[in-house]
Amino acid sequence: MKIRPLFFTLSLIAFLFNGITITSINAQTKDFLYGDPLPDAPELSARGEFKVGVQTINLVNKNQVDILNSKEGKDPLYDRPITIEVWYPASVGDDAKTVIYDEVMGTASDTLRPLTPFTFKGRAYRDAQPKTGTKFPLVVISHGYVGSRYLMTYLTENLASKGYIVAAIDHTDSTFEDANAFQSTLLNRPKDIRFVINEMEKLGAQGSKSNLEDLVDSNNTGIIGYSMGGYGVLNVGGAGYSEALAGFFSGMTGGSSSISVNTANNEEYKKLADNRIKAIVAFAPWGMERGVWDAEGLKGLKIPTFLVAGSQDDISGYEKGIKAIYEGAVNADRFMLTYKNARHNVAPNPPPSEALAPGLPIDEYFRYAEPSWDSRKLNNVNQHFVTAFLGIHLKNQDNAKYLELQENSNEKDWIGFKPRSSTGMELLHASPAN
């Protein structure tokens, strides 16, 4: 008879405790912003020591090939507008308010997917005063087709908090708001990336009168790309395109040869090698399965490279796509992280709540979401590995233990991961042949 009251009391305590826990979890979920750590987030996904400022900069790349108006092999020129968003370590007052980003879903050129505005909160501060007194390595980020400079804020804010200056590009003709014919993306993606690196170096130079003056260490630059951004960063890093791509491009543009400047056999391309770039991260890079690179072109990639893939990628391809890049880049020290059963969306922010609205095309949800993975989990793991990799090559940090792992994450907990949390992944590593 004495056991029953005790059992009842313990049950009541457990119920109340669970109620408090659930309330706490609900509060955390309500306040969760893109990039925040889940309970099982790996070690290096945590935000760094700096508060983060963010600013928008409008640039113009003059006298570029206007490929959308090319006719009969004649390429007119135009001044190409480029907008970038820059995140940086900042000095922030106690009364400052964090940023709200203005974004859209949909595609400007697709009547079935109308542009749908939405906003989301960040943990950066709009136009905050940059932290002075030291230079910070530069990271340039290139989105997919279509996409925007805000597609990966979970990563841009996170890296800036760790002492990087991060510039994310809005690629003209390739964003949600201005999507245009694909030949512009094929031609301009690597050109835009090179241009932004150069412009960031100018803004960070002594005497620039920019608020980034004397803060940008462009001699320690990392470039990150997703999908068509991966297509771009690999080319900028030394993987020259194939003659097959040049032929395809010429056919779709009425004879233009303007893309040949980025092909492996072009002497002008070889002169574009950039020793400021010390590391490359390519999420689901597009093109290998379509003949964008051949064996000789991939041999030109010699910069340390970290590839991220889904084993079921149905856009870039896996075995004949991303994994073939990994296997063919024999002159680079390279890693490949594979999310088992993931498709193509291994890089972006989670789906916004607006993507869940009834009647909205499911493609808007699948612009961001992964069928077999929680996007927030992917974000945390990406933060962890990108931090480890860039830290080694841009900051000389001793992060090797986070990359020296057994291939199959199911066999044993990976270093830096909480117990039982590192499942469903594979990490490959290959040293350069020469």
FIGULUM-936982 format. One line per 2 residues: their letters; for each residue x, y, z of C-alpha. Coordinates in pm, 1 decimal, padded with zeros to 6 digits, always signed. Layout:
% residues N
a> X Y Z ~ ...
***
This chain:
% residues 434
mk> +00000.0 +00000.0 +00000.0 ~ +00291.0 +00233.8 +00058.8
ir> +00426.7 +00183.3 -00291.2 ~ +00127.3 +00334.3 -00469.7
pl> +00161.9 +00692.4 -00336.5 ~ +00534.7 +00684.0 -00410.8
ff> +00471.0 +00558.2 -00763.9 ~ +00206.2 +00826.1 -00814.3
tl> +00440.2 +01097.7 -00685.8 ~ +00725.2 +00987.9 -00912.1
sl> +00489.3 +00971.3 -01209.9 ~ +00364.8 +01321.4 -01137.8
ia> +00721.1 +01454.0 -01109.4 ~ +00814.6 +01285.0 -01436.4
fl> +00508.7 +01433.0 -01606.5 ~ +00585.2 +01781.9 -01481.6
fn> +00951.8 +01747.7 -01577.2 ~ +00858.2 +01636.0 -01926.0
gi> +00622.8 +01928.8 -01951.5 ~ +00902.7 +02167.1 -01859.6
ti> +01136.7 +01993.5 -02107.2 ~ +00884.1 +02008.2 -02388.7
ts> +00815.9 +02374.5 -02316.6 ~ +01189.8 +02441.6 -02320.8
in> +01235.0 +02256.2 -02648.9 ~ +00943.6 +02443.1 -02804.9
aq> +01097.5 +02773.0 -02695.5 ~ +01432.4 +02673.9 -02844.9
tk> +01266.1 +02567.8 -03170.2 ~ +01076.7 +02897.0 -03189.0
df> +01398.8 +03092.7 -03147.2 ~ +01605.4 +02870.1 -03376.9
ly> +01770.5 +03061.5 -03660.4 ~ +01950.7 +02923.1 -03962.1
gd> +02288.9 +02794.1 -03853.9 ~ +02213.1 +02754.6 -03485.7
pl> +02345.6 +02430.6 -03332.6 ~ +02116.3 +02135.1 -03275.6
pd> +02182.1 +01931.2 -02959.4 ~ +02392.1 +01686.0 -03161.7
ap> +02586.0 +01951.3 -03356.0 ~ +02953.7 +01857.1 -03403.1
el> +03221.9 +02047.6 -03218.6 ~ +03343.7 +02293.9 -03481.6
sa> +02993.8 +02398.7 -03587.8 ~ +02971.4 +02634.8 -03289.6
rg> +02986.7 +03006.6 -03365.2 ~ +03318.1 +03178.7 -03311.1
ef> +03427.9 +03457.2 -03082.0 ~ +03328.9 +03753.6 -03301.7
kv> +03000.7 +03931.0 -03347.9 ~ +02919.9 +03964.6 -03716.1
gv> +02847.5 +04265.6 -03935.2 ~ +02691.7 +04246.9 -04280.9
qt> +02674.8 +04492.1 -04568.5 ~ +02558.1 +04496.9 -04929.9
in> +02802.2 +04613.7 -05197.6 ~ +02710.5 +04683.2 -05560.3
lv> +02987.2 +04628.0 -05814.1 ~ +03020.3 +04660.4 -06192.0
nk> +03245.9 +04443.1 -06406.2 ~ +03302.5 +04655.6 -06714.0
nq> +03332.7 +04543.4 -07076.1 ~ +03213.9 +04187.7 -07037.4
vd> +03080.9 +03965.0 -07314.7 ~ +02703.8 +04010.3 -07344.8
il> +02644.3 +03647.1 -07433.5 ~ +02265.5 +03677.1 -07421.3
ns> +02284.0 +03913.7 -07718.9 ~ +02556.6 +03730.1 -07910.0
ke> +02472.6 +03666.2 -08276.1 ~ +02656.5 +03472.9 -08544.8
gk> +02966.5 +03445.0 -08331.4 ~ +02984.1 +03818.6 -08264.0
dp> +02997.0 +03905.2 -07896.1 ~ +02887.5 +04255.6 -07792.0
ly> +03015.3 +04395.5 -07462.9 ~ +02832.0 +04538.8 -07162.6
dr> +02896.4 +04651.3 -06806.1 ~ +02792.3 +04358.2 -06589.7
pi> +02636.4 +04444.2 -06250.6 ~ +02731.0 +04221.9 -05956.0
ti> +02583.2 +04251.7 -05606.8 ~ +02763.7 +04091.6 -05314.9
ev> +02679.7 +04050.1 -04948.7 ~ +02978.2 +04074.2 -04715.0
wy> +02991.0 +03934.1 -04361.0 ~ +03280.7 +04030.1 -04133.0
pa> +03393.5 +04038.3 -03767.9 ~ +03238.2 +04347.8 -03614.1
sv> +03229.8 +04575.4 -03311.1 ~ +02866.1 +04590.0 -03203.5
gd> +02694.0 +04793.1 -02933.6 ~ +02461.5 +04636.2 -02679.0
da> +02158.4 +04812.6 -02829.2 ~ +02217.2 +04689.0 -03187.1
kt> +01949.0 +04478.9 -03357.0 ~ +02018.4 +04171.8 -03564.9
vi> +01946.5 +04165.8 -03935.7 ~ +01633.0 +04054.1 -04115.4
yd> +01714.0 +03926.3 -04464.5 ~ +01480.9 +03997.2 -04758.0
ev> +01463.2 +03700.9 -04993.1 ~ +01235.9 +03549.4 -05259.2
mg> +01136.1 +03203.0 -05370.4 ~ +01040.8 +03111.6 -05723.6
ta> +01204.8 +03188.2 -06055.6 ~ +01160.0 +03509.6 -06251.2
sd> +01154.4 +03331.4 -06587.7 ~ +00911.5 +03053.7 -06482.1
tl> +00541.1 +03142.1 -06484.2 ~ +00461.7 +02824.4 -06289.7
rp> +00690.2 +02932.3 -06004.9 ~ +00610.7 +03300.4 -05939.0
lt> +00837.5 +03504.6 -05717.2 ~ +00728.1 +03482.8 -05354.8
pf> +00889.5 +03729.6 -05111.0 ~ +00978.6 +03620.0 -04760.4
tf> +01204.7 +03732.9 -04477.9 ~ +01413.7 +03548.5 -04223.7
kg> +01618.1 +03648.2 -03922.3 ~ +01995.3 +03628.9 -03896.1
ra> +02249.6 +03669.9 -03620.9 ~ +02447.0 +03944.9 -03797.0
yr> +02419.3 +04323.5 -03759.7 ~ +02347.4 +04537.6 -04064.6
da> +02630.9 +04782.7 -04148.3 ~ +02805.1 +04733.6 -03812.5
qp> +03153.5 +04875.7 -03763.4 ~ +03417.3 +04621.4 -03870.7
kt> +03661.8 +04488.4 -03613.5 ~ +03997.8 +04654.5 -03675.1
gt> +04354.9 +04578.4 -03583.9 ~ +04410.6 +04262.5 -03784.6
kf> +04352.5 +04117.9 -04130.9 ~ +04112.7 +03830.9 -04186.4
pl> +04127.3 +03563.0 -04458.1 ~ +03884.2 +03605.0 -04745.9
vv> +03614.2 +03353.4 -04840.2 ~ +03410.1 +03397.3 -05160.7
is> +03084.9 +03202.1 -05199.9 ~ +02903.3 +03119.8 -05524.3
hg> +02540.7 +02999.0 -05523.1 ~ +02362.8 +02752.3 -05751.5
yv> +02140.2 +02811.3 -06056.1 ~ +01907.3 +02956.9 -05955.0
gs> +01990.1 +03095.5 -05612.6 ~ +02107.5 +03406.4 -05432.5
ry> +02373.0 +03549.7 -05203.9 ~ +02147.9 +03461.5 -04908.2
lm> +02117.9 +03090.4 -04986.9 ~ +02381.9 +02980.6 -04733.5
ty> +02363.3 +03233.5 -04449.7 ~ +02401.2 +02953.2 -04194.4
lt> +02757.9 +02919.8 -04324.4 ~ +02842.0 +03281.2 -04412.6
en> +02752.6 +03411.3 -04065.3 ~ +02926.0 +03119.0 -03898.3
la> +03254.2 +03170.0 -04083.0 ~ +03254.6 +03545.2 -04020.7
sk> +03212.7 +03479.6 -03647.8 ~ +03534.0 +03274.6 -03666.8
gy> +03744.4 +03549.2 -03818.4 ~ +03683.1 +03541.4 -04193.6
iv> +03558.7 +03808.0 -04431.4 ~ +03294.8 +03634.9 -04640.4
aa> +03164.9 +03767.0 -04973.0 ~ +02863.8 +03590.0 -05124.1
id> +02778.5 +03672.1 -05484.4 ~ +02446.8 +03740.3 -05655.2
ht> +02536.0 +03609.5 -06001.9 ~ +02355.1 +03824.2 -06258.8
ds> +02118.8 +03618.2 -06482.6 ~ +02136.8 +03335.2 -06228.3
tf> +01934.8 +03450.0 -05925.7 ~ +01573.8 +03384.7 -05832.2
ed> +01488.5 +03740.3 -05937.5 ~ +01670.7 +03764.4 -06270.6
an> +01714.7 +03406.3 -06395.7 ~ +01797.9 +03403.4 -06765.8
af> +01926.5 +03168.6 -07034.7 ~ +02178.7 +02910.2 -06914.0
qs> +02462.9 +03020.9 -07141.7 ~ +02515.2 +03327.4 -06923.3
tl> +02572.5 +03108.2 -06617.4 ~ +02806.3 +02876.3 -06809.8
ln> +03021.2 +03166.4 -06926.3 ~ +03010.0 +03405.9 -06634.2
rp> +03027.9 +03188.2 -06326.4 ~ +03410.7 +03162.0 -06304.1
kd> +03450.6 +03517.1 -06433.8 ~ +03229.9 +03655.5 -06156.1
ir> +03426.9 +03467.1 -05890.2 ~ +03762.1 +03598.9 -06013.9
fv> +03621.1 +03951.5 -06036.3 ~ +03490.0 +03945.5 -05678.7
in> +03822.1 +03819.6 -05540.8 ~ +03995.4 +04110.4 -05714.0
em> +03738.1 +04363.5 -05595.6 ~ +03757.7 +04241.8 -05238.1
ek> +04134.1 +04278.3 -05251.7 ~ +04089.2 +04638.7 -05367.9
lg> +03836.0 +04713.8 -05093.0 ~ +04074.8 +04570.8 -04835.8
aq> +04381.0 +04754.8 -04964.3 ~ +04541.7 +05037.1 -04772.5
gs> +04402.8 +05369.3 -04893.6 ~ +04080.1 +05222.9 -05034.8
ks> +03866.3 +05442.5 -04805.1 ~ +03632.0 +05144.6 -04768.0
nl> +03530.6 +05037.8 -04418.6 ~ +03710.5 +04712.5 -04503.7
ed> +04038.5 +04896.5 -04559.4 ~ +04338.9 +04699.9 -04436.4
lv> +04117.3 +04414.4 -04311.8 ~ +04107.8 +04168.9 -04605.8
ds> +04385.5 +03911.7 -04631.2 ~ +04327.0 +03818.9 -04995.2
nn> +04653.7 +03623.2 -05006.6 ~ +04471.2 +03365.7 -04795.2
tg> +04153.1 +03313.5 -04993.6 ~ +03909.3 +03023.4 -04991.1
ii> +03638.1 +02976.7 -05253.4 ~ +03314.6 +02789.3 -05188.9
gy> +03056.3 +02693.0 -05449.5 ~ +02730.9 +02501.5 -05460.6
sm> +02607.1 +02323.6 -05774.7 ~ +02681.9 +02575.3 -06053.9
gg> +02891.3 +02754.7 -05793.7 ~ +03091.5 +02431.2 -05767.4
yg> +03125.0 +02433.7 -06147.2 ~ +03270.7 +02782.4 -06110.9
vl> +03507.2 +02740.8 -05816.3 ~ +03667.0 +02425.5 -05957.7
nv> +03744.6 +02609.4 -06280.7 ~ +03885.2 +02910.0 -06095.6
gg> +04093.8 +02666.2 -05892.3 ~ +04259.2 +02509.0 -06196.9
ag> +04019.9 +02251.0 -06343.6 ~ +03995.7 +02378.7 -06701.3
ys> +03682.3 +02297.7 -06897.0 ~ +03682.2 +02046.5 -07180.7
ea> +03672.3 +02113.0 -07553.1 ~ +03341.0 +01925.3 -07549.8
la> +03190.9 +02200.0 -07333.8 ~ +03333.9 +02465.5 -07565.5
gf> +03168.4 +02293.9 -07860.7 ~ +02836.6 +02264.2 -07682.2
fs> +02851.0 +02628.7 -07576.5 ~ +02929.5 +02740.7 -07930.8
gm> +02630.5 +02547.8 -08060.9 ~ +02388.2 +02699.1 -07810.8
tg> +02509.6 +03057.5 -07869.5 ~ +02524.8 +03067.2 -08247.1
gs> +02900.3 +03024.0 -08271.4 ~ +03045.7 +03215.1 -07975.7
ss> +03386.3 +03096.1 -07860.5 ~ +03394.7 +03320.4 -07554.0
is> +03398.8 +03030.3 -07308.6 ~ +03727.2 +02901.5 -07453.1
vn> +03919.2 +03131.7 -07217.7 ~ +03826.4 +02885.9 -06941.4
ta> +03919.3 +02563.6 -07124.0 ~ +04216.8 +02358.2 -07010.4
nn> +04413.2 +02382.1 -07336.9 ~ +04384.6 +02758.6 -07371.9
ee> +04709.1 +02942.3 -07294.5 ~ +04514.0 +03239.4 -07160.2
yk> +04343.2 +03011.0 -06909.1 ~ +04676.5 +02889.3 -06779.1
kl> +04772.8 +03249.9 -06705.2 ~ +04466.1 +03287.0 -06482.0
ad> +04610.5 +03060.1 -06210.6 ~ +04563.1 +03243.7 -05880.9
nr> +04811.4 +03174.8 -05601.5 ~ +04598.2 +03374.4 -05356.6
ik> +04354.1 +03082.6 -05344.6 ~ +04458.6 +02830.3 -05080.8
ai> +04144.0 +02615.2 -05043.5 ~ +03834.8 +02510.9 -05239.7
va> +03504.2 +02374.2 -05109.7 ~ +03261.0 +02243.8 -05371.7
fa> +02912.2 +02134.2 -05266.6 ~ +02747.4 +01907.4 -05525.6
pw> +02945.8 +02057.2 -05816.9 ~ +02760.6 +02030.5 -06146.5
gm> +02908.0 +01931.2 -06481.2 ~ +03123.4 +01619.3 -06473.4
er> +02840.8 +01388.3 -06576.1 ~ +02772.6 +01619.5 -06872.7
gv> +03131.6 +01624.6 -07001.3 ~ +03228.5 +01964.0 -06857.5
wd> +03567.4 +01820.4 -06755.4 ~ +03788.2 +01550.3 -06898.2
ae> +04085.7 +01373.9 -06740.3 ~ +04336.9 +01638.0 -06851.8
gl> +04125.0 +01924.0 -06723.8 ~ +04089.5 +01770.5 -06377.7
kg> +04465.1 +01721.9 -06355.3 ~ +04497.9 +02101.1 -06345.7
lk> +04330.4 +02113.8 -06003.3 ~ +04616.1 +02133.0 -05754.0
ip> +04469.1 +02341.3 -05472.0 ~ +04346.8 +02149.3 -05163.2
tf> +03981.0 +02068.5 -05226.8 ~ +03690.3 +01951.1 -05011.2
lv> +03394.5 +01802.9 -05202.5 ~ +03051.6 +01745.9 -05047.7
ag> +02800.0 +01514.1 -05212.9 ~ +02474.9 +01325.8 -05171.8
sq> +02499.5 +00963.9 -05278.6 ~ +02167.7 +00996.4 -05463.9
dd> +02236.7 +01331.2 -05632.1 ~ +02004.4 +01342.0 -05932.2
is> +02121.4 +01682.3 -06057.6 ~ +02502.5 +01662.2 -06060.6
gy> +02524.7 +01283.4 -06047.4 ~ +02730.9 +01089.3 -05797.5
ek> +02939.2 +00799.6 -05937.4 ~ +02988.2 +00964.0 -06279.5
gi> +02958.4 +01313.5 -06140.2 ~ +03098.0 +01431.5 -05806.8
ka> +03284.8 +01112.3 -05720.8 ~ +03440.9 +01111.3 -06068.6
iy> +03575.4 +01462.7 -05995.9 ~ +03723.3 +01335.1 -05670.3
eg> +03887.7 +01039.9 -05846.5 ~ +04009.6 +01244.2 -06142.6
av> +04164.3 +01538.4 -05956.0 ~ +04480.4 +01334.9 -05902.8
na> +04709.7 +01633.9 -05844.3 ~ +04511.4 +01782.5 -05554.8
dr> +04502.6 +01691.1 -05188.2 ~ +04131.6 +01625.4 -05169.2
fm> +03848.8 +01506.1 -04947.1 ~ +03496.3 +01397.2 -05029.6
lt> +03220.9 +01395.2 -04768.4 ~ +02918.3 +01191.9 -04876.8
yk> +02578.7 +01207.6 -04713.5 ~ +02424.8 +00865.4 -04773.4
na> +02083.5 +00877.5 -04945.4 ~ +02095.2 +01256.7 -04983.9
rh> +02019.1 +01411.8 -05319.4 ~ +02141.6 +01750.9 -05442.5
nv> +02044.2 +01996.1 -05166.4 ~ +02334.6 +01934.2 -04929.7
ap> +02434.7 +02301.3 -04908.5 ~ +02149.1 +02554.1 -04868.3
np> +01961.4 +02695.0 -04571.3 ~ +01660.0 +02493.1 -04449.5
pp> +01326.4 +02552.0 -04625.2 ~ +01159.2 +02874.9 -04510.2
se> +00819.2 +02842.1 -04348.7 ~ +00665.4 +03001.9 -04658.5
al> +00775.8 +02696.7 -04860.6 ~ +00531.7 +02489.4 -04654.0
ap> +00229.1 +02692.9 -04763.8 ~ -00055.7 +02493.5 -04923.1
gl> -00076.5 +02532.6 -05298.8 ~ +00285.9 +02641.2 -05343.9
pi> +00471.8 +02421.3 -05596.1 ~ +00658.7 +02145.3 -05411.2
de> +00967.4 +02241.5 -05612.7 ~ +01001.9 +02546.9 -05388.9
yf> +01025.4 +02318.2 -05085.8 ~ +01271.0 +02092.8 -05266.5
ry> +01482.6 +02393.3 -05359.6 ~ +01609.2 +02363.2 -05001.8
ae> +01495.9 +02037.0 -04843.5 ~ +01650.4 +01691.6 -04846.7
ps> +01414.8 +01391.4 -04844.1 ~ +01627.9 +01179.4 -04607.4
wd> +01809.2 +01439.5 -04396.9 ~ +01721.5 +01724.7 -04162.3
sr> +01860.8 +02034.7 -04332.7 ~ +01962.8 +02178.3 -03996.3
kl> +02174.7 +01869.5 -03931.0 ~ +02338.4 +01906.4 -04273.5
nn> +02408.2 +02272.2 -04196.6 ~ +02579.7 +02188.1 -03867.0
vn> +02793.5 +01914.9 -04020.7 ~ +02890.2 +02144.8 -04309.4
qh> +02989.1 +02417.8 -04062.5 ~ +03206.9 +02166.9 -03876.5
fv> +03398.1 +02031.3 -04174.4 ~ +03433.5 +02362.4 -04358.7
ta> +03568.7 +02518.0 -04037.8 ~ +03821.6 +02235.6 -04000.7
fl> +03931.3 +02247.6 -04364.7 ~ +03957.2 +02625.4 -04406.3
gi> +04121.0 +02655.6 -04066.5 ~ +04405.4 +02430.9 -04181.4
hl> +04467.7 +02608.5 -04511.5 ~ +04380.2 +02972.1 -04434.7
kn> +04469.8 +03002.9 -04065.6 ~ +04732.3 +02730.2 -04009.9
qd> +04513.8 +02574.7 -03741.3 ~ +04584.9 +02225.4 -03613.9
na> +04256.0 +02069.1 -03725.6 ~ +04392.7 +01750.9 -03883.3
ky> +04228.8 +01520.8 -03627.1 ~ +03884.0 +01628.1 -03748.7
le> +03965.5 +01507.9 -04101.3 ~ +04173.6 +01198.9 -04021.5
lq> +03873.6 +00969.4 -03980.2 ~ +03776.5 +00617.8 -04076.9
en> +03577.1 +00624.5 -04399.8 ~ +03246.2 +00486.5 -04272.6
sn> +03090.6 +00698.1 -03998.5 ~ +02872.6 +00406.8 -03887.1
ek> +03172.8 +00204.6 -03770.3 ~ +03283.0 +00438.3 -03493.0
dw> +03193.2 +00785.0 -03365.3 ~ +03384.5 +01044.2 -03563.3
ig> +03613.5 +01279.9 -03371.7 ~ +03430.5 +01603.3 -03290.2
fk> +03085.5 +01438.2 -03300.7 ~ +02871.8 +01354.5 -03001.1
pr> +02821.6 +00981.7 -02930.6 ~ +02582.9 +00809.4 -03172.8
ss> +02545.5 +01124.3 -03389.1 ~ +02787.3 +01059.0 -03677.9
tg> +02587.6 +00810.3 -03881.8 ~ +02507.5 +00788.1 -04251.2
me> +02823.2 +00954.1 -04382.9 ~ +03145.6 +00865.3 -04560.5
ll> +03469.2 +01065.5 -04575.7 ~ +03730.4 +00986.5 -04839.4
ha> +04078.8 +01138.1 -04860.0 ~ +04339.3 +01115.0 -05134.0
sp> +04682.9 +01275.4 -05153.2 ~ +04815.5 +01427.0 -05476.8
an> +04988.3 +01188.4 -05716.8 ~ +05273.8 +01435.5 -05766.4
***
